[in-house]
Each structure stands twice: as structure tokens, then as C-alpha cells.
């Protein structure tokens, strides 16, 4: 139920437009859709407004594109492009060339650049220990002498690696017990090794025979880490060693030059190259040094400093010697002989 009555009133109701009946001829013609008049000052339609907005954006984009080259020109640069790879340095180019070579070709190149490398032998075809082994085949006793010691026998046997035996054997018997003390000795192409002293314990059985009942060892060891470097008719000498190489700058040369325009400049370059040896339990002094000088005669400093020809070669040279073992020999520090007389008569090992 409504609380009150609502009264609608209209003083002047709108008049209706008169209805005009079409003539028979016009009724037969197809009707053409018409568009109602739109208020002045508003876009003709939504689609036209969208097209106007797109036109404005296109105009702004074109203006920005035209301004970009001008801005780049003012700043002294070109329009941004993809970053170009820098040109390789001389050292990088040379290293790439040498890395692409075969090992033999790589070594030949290194020797051509640094002829002193030809004096480093690889020693792959030399086998002094093999020659001695052929002469001493079948022997069960060899004689050993190292620097500062007398000759002493090693009794044992050959196997595929070398000769293995006992030295400095001492036997002690007390009643029905016997103790044998000895050192183990291994002789092969890479050096001579000692371990011990070791010991064996024996007990006499009821029939009077010695029966081994135990043993012991201290576990200490000593070795001569020198390779067999030379063989004779009755001996093999140990003075050889293996080493690797690194190629380094011998020294840096820094100097000052007076220029013809009254100024001065500093120049620097590697003075030379040297092959640095690296071997186990051995050391060599470094050949690096530094120098400084000054030119008295003025120079035209429009010309660059003399080029450093050595430093760019270092990476490639070290690539050429990497992974290669070399062999050299000093005076022998030990030797193995086929007889006591040959050992005692030798004067090469002091």
C-alpha cells in the first residue's frame, strides 16, 4: 500500500511530427539508412576518435625517429648498434695460431723463435738401464755405491720392473731363536730406493730346522730420485733428472728518452727470453733482472717507442712447451755394478 498518491503532470506535452505517407513511387525504392545529426563540437563517431588518436601517436613516433640521428650527431656518435668484437691482440692471435698446430709443428715453431730450446733433449730413445739390464741378466747379486758410501752387495732377483733384493743383512742366533735384520733395496730406471731396517724371527723346530715365526719393520725409506743416465759394460750411473720448462722474460728494460720538442717519455720492453727448468728436489735461480737507462741524444718522439717483440710471444711459447718432459744429467750421485771389483775400482761416484 502506498503512503501517498504520486501525481504526474505536464503543462505542455510535446507535439508529434506529422506523419507523411510515402508516395507509391518512393515506396518502391529501397530505403537508404540515414544518420541522425550529432551535436556540434563532438567527434563524428567512436571509430573516428580512435583513428585520430592513432594518427597523433604515429606523428609523435616519426618526430622522435627524426630527432634521434640529430641527437647522436650532436653528441659526436653514431646511432646505437650492436657491440662489435674488439680486434685480437698480437699475443692472442699468435697463441691461436700455435694452438691450432700439431705438437711436432708447434715445437719446431718454438725452436725457430727461440733457438736455445734445441738444447733441451727429450731423451725418449735413450735407455741406459735397459742396456745394463741386458748385461746383468741372470745375476742374483749386484753391487751398489752412492756418494759418500762404500760398495755393498744387494742379493735378490730380477722382475719386470727391475732388481729387488736385500742389503746390509745381519743374522743373530740365540739358542733356538734366530733374528735376521736387513734393508730392502729396489733398483730400476727411475732410481734406487731403500727401506727398513726390516726383521724376520725364526724358531728351531724339533728336527732342527728354522721355521719363520714372525717379522717386523720400521717403515722408514730413502731413495735417490735420479734417473739412469749412462751405462757402461759393468755399471749403470744415476745422474739424470726429468724437468719441465716455462718460458719467461729474462728482465724488463725501462728507459727514458729526451724528445726533440723538449719533453721526455718512458719506454719499456722485455730484454730477452729464457727457459726456466722445474724438477723435483732441484732448483734453479731465476734469470729475471731489471734495467734502467736514459738516452742522451734527443729523439723524435712522434715515432713510437721500439716495439716489445718478446712479450707477445710468451703465451704461444709456453703453449709449445706445455706437457713436455725433458731429460738432462749432472754428475752421477749413485751407481750399480755387476761385480765388487768394478764397484771398488770406479772413481766417478765420490
C-alpha positions in Angstrom: 0.0 0.0 0.0 1.4 3.4 -1.0 1.7 6.1 1.7 0.6 8.8 -0.7 -0.5 9.3 -4.2 2.0 10.4 -6.8 0.6 12.8 -9.4 2.4 13.4 -12.7 1.5 16.5 -14.6 2.8 18.0 -17.8 1.7 21.5 -18.8 2.6 21.3 -22.5 3.1 17.8 -23.9 5.5 17.7 -26.9 3.9 17.7 -30.3 4.3 14.8 -32.6 5.8 15.3 -36.0 3.3 14.9 -38.7 3.4 11.5 -40.4 3.9 11.8 -44.1 2.8 8.8 -46.2 5.3 7.9 -48.9 4.2 8.0 -52.5 3.8 4.7 -54.3 7.0 5.5 -56.3 9.1 6.2 -53.3 7.8 3.2 -51.5 9.1 1.0 -54.2 12.7 2.5 -53.9 15.0 0.9 -51.4 15.5 2.9 -48.3 18.9 4.4 -47.6 19.9 4.4 -43.9 20.4 7.9 -42.6 22.4 9.2 -39.6 20.9 11.4 -37.1 22.5 14.8 -36.7 25.1 15.0 -33.9 25.7 17.9 -31.6 28.3 20.4 -32.8 31.8 20.2 -31.3 31.8 16.4 -30.6 33.6 13.7 -32.7 31.6 12.3 -35.5 31.9 8.7 -34.1 34.0 6.5 -31.7 35.9 5.0 -34.7 36.8 8.4 -36.0 38.2 9.3 -32.5 40.3 6.2 -32.5 41.7 7.0 -35.9 42.6 10.5 -34.8 44.4 9.1 -31.7 46.4 6.7 -33.8 47.4 9.4 -36.2 48.7 11.5 -33.3 50.8 8.6 -32.0 52.3 7.9 -35.4 53.2 11.6 -35.8 55.0 11.6 -32.4 56.9 8.4 -33.3 58.1 9.9 -36.6 59.2 13.1 -34.8 61.2 11.0 -32.3 62.9 9.0 -35.1 63.9 12.1 -36.9 65.3 13.6 -33.7 67.5 10.5 -32.9 70.1 10.9 -35.6 70.3 14.6 -34.9 70.9 14.0 -31.2 73.6 11.4 -32.0 75.3 13.8 -34.4 75.4 16.5 -31.7 76.9 14.0 -29.2 79.6 13.0 -31.8 78.5 9.4 -32.0 76.6 7.2 -34.4 73.1 5.7 -33.8 73.3 2.8 -31.3 74.2 -0.5 -33.0 75.3 -4.0 -31.8 78.6 -4.0 -30.0 81.5 -5.1 -32.3 84.1 -7.6 -31.1 87.5 -6.0 -30.4 90.4 -6.8 -32.6 92.6 -9.6 -31.1 96.0 -8.5 -29.7 99.2 -9.8 -31.3 99.6 -12.2 -28.3 96.1 -13.6 -28.7 96.5 -14.0 -32.5 99.8 -15.8 -32.2 98.5 -18.1 -29.4 95.6 -19.1 -31.5 97.8 -19.9 -34.5 100.2 -22.0 -32.3 97.4 -23.9 -30.5 96.0 -25.0 -33.9 99.3 -26.6 -34.8 100.3 -30.3 -34.3 102.7 -30.9 -31.4 105.7 -31.5 -33.6 105.0 -28.4 -35.7 104.4 -26.4 -32.5 107.8 -27.4 -31.1 109.5 -26.6 -34.4 108.0 -23.2 -34.4 109.2 -22.6 -30.8 112.8 -23.6 -31.7 112.7 -21.3 -34.7 111.7 -18.4 -32.4 113.9 -19.4 -29.5 116.9 -21.4 -30.8 118.2 -22.2 -27.3 115.3 -24.6 -26.9 117.0 -27.0 -29.3 119.5 -27.8 -26.5 116.7 -29.4 -24.4 116.6 -33.1 -25.1 113.5 -35.2 -24.5 115.6 -38.4 -24.2 112.8 -40.7 -25.4 115.1 -43.0 -27.3 117.7 -43.4 -24.5 117.5 -46.4 -22.2 120.7 -46.8 -20.2 119.0 -49.0 -17.6 117.8 -51.4 -20.3 121.3 -51.7 -21.7 122.6 -52.5 -18.2 119.8 -55.0 -17.5 120.7 -57.0 -20.6 124.4 -57.2 -19.4 123.4 -58.2 -15.9 120.6 -60.6 -16.8 120.7 -63.7 -14.6 122.8 -62.2 -11.8 121.5 -62.6 -8.3 124.0 -60.1 -6.7 124.6 -56.5 -7.7 126.9 -54.0 -6.0 125.7 -50.5 -5.1 127.6 -47.4 -4.3 126.2 -43.9 -3.6 128.0 -40.7 -2.9 129.9 -40.8 0.4 129.4 -44.6 1.0 131.3 -47.8 0.3 130.3 -50.5 -2.0 127.9 -53.1 -0.6 126.2 -56.1 -2.2 122.5 -56.5 -2.9 121.2 -60.0 -3.2 117.9 -60.7 -4.9 116.3 -61.3 -8.3 115.1 -59.5 -11.4 111.4 -58.9 -12.3 109.6 -56.9 -14.9 110.3 -53.6 -13.2 113.9 -54.1 -12.1 116.0 -55.7 -9.4 114.7 -56.3 -5.9 116.9 -57.6 -3.1 118.3 -57.3 0.4 121.3 -55.4 1.7 123.2 -55.0 4.9 121.9 -58.3 6.2 122.7 -59.1 9.9 121.9 -62.5 11.4 121.8 -63.1 15.2 121.3 -66.6 16.7 120.5 -67.1 20.4 119.8 -70.8 21.2 116.8 -71.9 19.3 115.9 -68.4 18.1 117.3 -66.5 15.1 116.8 -62.9 14.1 117.6 -61.6 10.6 117.8 -57.8 10.0 118.1 -56.3 6.6 117.2 -53.4 4.3 115.1 -53.8 1.2 116.5 -52.3 -2.0 114.8 -51.6 -5.3 116.7 -50.8 -8.4 115.0 -49.6 -11.6 115.3 -47.0 -14.3 114.0 -44.2 -12.1 116.4 -44.5 -9.2 117.4 -46.6 -6.2 115.2 -47.0 -3.1 115.9 -48.3 0.3 113.5 -49.2 3.1 114.0 -50.6 6.6 115.5 -52.0 8.6 113.2 -55.0 8.5 113.4 -58.1 10.6 112.4 -61.8 10.5 112.1 -64.1 13.5 112.8 -67.9 13.3 112.5 -70.7 15.8 114.2 -74.1 15.6 111.7 -77.0 15.3 112.1 -80.5 16.7 114.0 -81.6 13.7 116.5 -78.7 14.0 115.1 -76.7 11.0 114.5 -72.9 11.2 110.8 -72.0 11.0 109.7 -68.4 10.5 107.5 -67.3 13.3 107.2 -63.5 12.8 108.7 -60.3 11.5 108.8 -56.5 11.9 109.8 -53.3 10.1 110.3 -49.7 10.9 108.8 -48.3 7.7 111.4 -45.7 7.0 112.6 -45.2 3.4 115.2 -43.4 1.4 115.6 -43.0 -2.3 117.8 -41.4 -4.9 115.5 -39.7 -7.3 117.8 -39.6 -10.3 117.2 -41.4 -13.5 119.7 -43.8 -15.0 121.7 -41.5 -17.3 124.6 -43.6 -18.6 125.6 -47.2 -18.9 129.0 -48.9 -19.3 130.0 -52.5 -19.8 129.8 -53.1 -16.0 127.7 -50.3 -14.5 124.7 -48.0 -14.7 125.1 -44.5 -13.4 122.3 -42.3 -11.9 122.7 -38.6 -12.5 119.7 -37.9 -14.8 116.6 -36.0 -14.0 113.4 -35.0 -15.7 112.2 -31.5 -15.8 109.6 -29.2 -17.4 110.1 -25.8 -18.9 108.4 -22.4 -18.6 109.4 -19.5 -20.9 109.8 -16.3 -19.0 111.1 -12.8 -19.6 114.7 -12.5 -18.7 114.3 -8.9 -17.4 112.4 -5.7 -18.0 114.3 -2.8 -19.6 112.9 0.6 -18.7 114.5 3.8 -20.0 113.8 7.4 -20.5 114.2 9.3 -23.8 114.6 13.0 -24.4 112.4 14.3 -27.2 113.3 17.0 -29.7 110.4 19.1 -28.6 111.9 19.4 -25.1 109.7 16.8 -23.4 110.6 13.3 -22.1 109.0 9.9 -22.4 109.4 6.5 -20.9 109.8 3.3 -22.8 109.7 -0.3 -21.6 110.2 -3.7 -23.1 111.3 -7.3 -22.3 115.0 -7.5 -22.6 115.0 -11.2 -23.6 113.6 -14.7 -23.0 114.9 -17.7 -21.0 113.8 -21.3 -20.4 113.2 -21.9 -16.7 113.6 -25.5 -15.6 111.4 -27.2 -13.0 112.3 -30.5 -11.4 111.6 -32.4 -8.2 114.0 -31.8 -5.4 116.0 -29.5 -7.6 116.1 -25.7 -8.1 117.5 -23.1 -10.4 117.9 -19.4 -9.8 115.5 -17.2 -11.7 117.2 -15.3 -14.5 115.0 -12.2 -14.2 116.6 -8.8 -13.9 115.6 -5.2 -14.4 117.4 -2.4 -16.1 117.0 1.4 -16.3 118.6 3.9 -18.6 118.3 7.2 -20.3 119.1 8.4 -23.8 121.4 11.5 -24.1 120.6 12.2 -27.7 117.2 13.8 -28.3 114.8 11.7 -30.3 111.8 12.5 -32.5 109.0 11.3 -30.1 106.5 11.4 -32.9 107.9 7.9 -33.6 106.7 5.2 -31.2 109.0 3.6 -28.7 110.8 0.5 -30.0 108.4 -2.5 -30.1 108.4 -5.2 -27.4 108.9 -8.2 -29.6 109.3 -10.8 -26.8 106.3 -10.3 -24.5 103.6 -11.1 -27.1 105.4 -14.4 -27.8 105.3 -15.6 -24.2 101.8 -17.2 -24.2 102.5 -19.1 -27.5 105.9 -20.3 -26.4 104.5 -21.6 -23.1 101.8 -23.4 -25.1 104.5 -25.1 -27.2 106.5 -26.4 -24.1 103.4 -27.3 -22.0 103.1 -31.0 -21.2 106.6 -31.9 -22.5 109.2 -33.6 -20.3 112.9 -33.1 -20.8 115.9 -35.1 -19.6 119.3 -33.9 -18.5 122.1 -35.3 -16.3 124.6 -34.0 -13.8 127.5 -35.9 -12.3 126.3 -39.3 -11.1 125.2 -39.5 -7.4 125.0 -43.3 -7.4 125.8 -46.4 -9.5 125.1 -50.1 -9.7 127.8 -52.5 -10.7 127.9 -56.1 -11.9 130.9 -57.0 -9.7 132.6 -56.0 -6.5 135.9 -55.2 -8.3 134.1 -52.9 -10.8 132.5 -51.1 -7.9 135.6 -50.6 -5.9 137.6 -49.5 -8.9 135.2 -46.8 -10.0 136.1 -43.2 -9.3 133.1 -41.4 -10.8 130.9 -41.6 -7.7 132.6 -39.9 -4.8 
